[in-house]
């Protein structure tokens, strides 16, 4: 009977001492709180995750960890917004410094997004000319258009640029069309950056060299890129980087604001009744 009593007493003592790891979990929570104050968000998240993984039975501390994680997420997104605002100011200053070098064409009656062109490549200055025209829309998406009107029909859907033995060639355009103007055949084909076979990058890399240009269709028409066309495409790539960067910042800000809204709502829903 004495042995049974001692075993029972020992078991009760163990049960009393077993707090599910609450004390050890509390140490991780304190480290997480310190990390949050220091705006070390990754460390704070790591400490909170440790509570969940190492001490699954520390229910009270885990609840506190969940609430603290919400604060971490909120602070992180708020800091992200401040950073994104500062980056947008930098990009806007960059845009303002070069925007005057381009022409924005936008018909607000049917266009939500306008296109930037280099002044030497506007339509009215290039009637009857076969060349590569660059354009960048207001969201930073760049493309080139091959315009052929040298007489006869090629039914072209690709172009090739070359310097000596090196070259780049577009795949067949997904957006090509043909028309006539006063009896003259005009062919146009569009190629978006990233889907242009590296032609835009080739032109930029060789902007100071004599670039041969070929329109490829049922037949091939060969010409030479005018220096102004090389310059136009090179200059537009810089504009595209700035505008696309600004567009990405807008998307990131929208995502951060949605996260802040979600976390704020969750914090309100999870708040203890006596605190509401």
Buried (B, 14 or more C-beta within 10 A) or exposed (E): EEEEEEEEEEEEEEEEEEBBBBEBBBEBBEBBBEBBEEEBBEBBBBBBBBBBEEBEEBEEBBEBBBBBBBBBBBBBBEEBBEEBEEBBEEBBEBBEEEBEEBBEEBEEEEEEEBBBBBEBBEEEEBEEBBBBBBBBBBBBBBBBBBBBBBEEBBEBBBBBBBBEEEBBBBEEBEEBEBEEEEEEBBBBBBBBBEEBBBBBBBBBBBBEEEBBBBBBBEEEBEBEBBEBBBBBBBBBBBBBBBBBBBBBBEEBBEEBBEBBEBBBEBBEEEEEEEEE
